[in-house]
Amino acid sequence: MNQTPREITTLARNPANFTPVVDEINANGGQAAGISADLSDTNSVKSAFDKINEQYGGSTLAAAVFNSGGGFVRKPFLELTEEEFASGFESQGKGGFNFAQRTLPLLQKATGLQHPPTLIFTGATASLKGSASFSAFASGKFALRALAQSLAREFGPKGVHVSHVIIDGVIDIPRTKAWTFEHEDAKLDPAAVSYLLLSAFFPSSSLSGGFWMNEGKADCVL
Ligand SMILES: NC(=O)c1ccc[n+]([C@@H]2O[C@H](COP(=O)([O-])OP(=O)(O)OC[C@H]3O[C@@H](n4cnc5c(N)ncnc54)[C@H](OP(=O)(O)O)[C@@H]3O)[C@@H](O)[C@H]2O)c1
């Protein structure tokens, strides 16, 4: 069976952040929709998945990606408020929990797919290293990584591939244009990051060499 996704649903709090992606997919022949949801708010996530169920109930969920960048606070520790510190965990740890609780039951029901149903979390350098002024974000990213490892071990034997992709550097995108580094090519090529994500999606293809990957890392330009 062809596993090209027919319907894609994107979630973000602010529609301005999913509308351009939805429009681009639809303009290129795909079928995408966006729903406003705050992943750190359990009721908001439930309401979003109720809407998804109303719209696509009966469809197979082949893949789910937790790619939220929320909770990014860069501040000296003694200037950090409790609320700012908690936002790292709320966005990444609790956000990942809410997303996984809603998607794993659907992924477990998936049948007849060419590739295994897959849940991907995106990590960052802060998933591996608590750098100075990154205590809030790194605490959240560490929690997300722990969640991903635990889910991979619990759900892998049940047929769901859970992967944590670590993007260990700054991606070269319009938003990071102003960030300069000593070496001109220090930023990650978005195409290389997409390749890594694709190899997590299609573990049984030649992209990954045919094995399931819990943790993949991008830290150099291809
Ligand atoms: N950009 C980089 O250079 C870079 C480098 C290394 C790793 N990464 C990782 O790659 C992933 C994506 O990064 P990014 O830079 O694209 O992030 P981003 O632009 O800050 O956020 C990505 C999306 O997450 C949504 N989001 C944030 N908090 C949310 C919440 N509570 N509920 C629902 N949606 C939420 C945002 O929309 P709303 O704000 O509207 O909700 C946005 O659409 C993250 O895991 C990040 O840590 C990025």
The ligand as an ORCA input file, in Angstrom:
! r2SCAN-3c Opt
* xyz 0 1
  N      14.946     26.594     14.586
  C      16.127     26.036     14.910
  O      17.222     26.533     14.534
  C      16.162     24.757     15.731
  C      17.414     24.235     16.089
  C      17.476     23.053     16.820
  C      16.309     22.415     17.185
  N      15.101     22.950     16.838
  C      13.886     22.205     17.274
  O      13.030     21.998     16.147
  C      11.661     22.106     16.545
  C      10.984     23.220     15.780
  O      11.728     24.421     15.977
  P      11.227     25.828     15.412
  O      12.377     26.744     15.482
  O      10.506     25.632     14.098
  O      10.177     26.220     16.548
  P       9.165     27.434     16.622
  O       9.126     28.158     15.328
  O       9.486     28.210     17.834
  O       7.796     26.681     16.907
  C       7.321     25.701     16.008
  C       5.817     25.642     16.144
  O       5.458     25.220     17.472
  C       4.257     25.881     17.809
  N       4.093     25.863     19.258
  C       4.908     26.396     20.197
  N       4.399     26.181     21.426
  C       3.221     25.500     21.241
  C       2.218     25.030     22.106
  N       2.286     25.181     23.442
  N       1.146     24.393     21.559
  C       1.039     24.228     20.227
  N       1.967     24.649     19.357
  C       3.037     25.294     19.864
  C       4.440     27.290     17.232
  O       3.208     27.931     16.980
  P       2.455     28.815     18.118
  O       3.467     29.687     18.770
  O       1.419     29.565     17.342
  O       1.812     27.847     19.056
  C       5.131     26.996     15.905
  O       4.190     26.810     14.874
  C      11.689     22.322     18.070
  O      11.638     21.078     18.715
  C      13.043     22.977     18.296
  O      13.523     22.820     19.617
  C      14.993     24.097     16.125
*
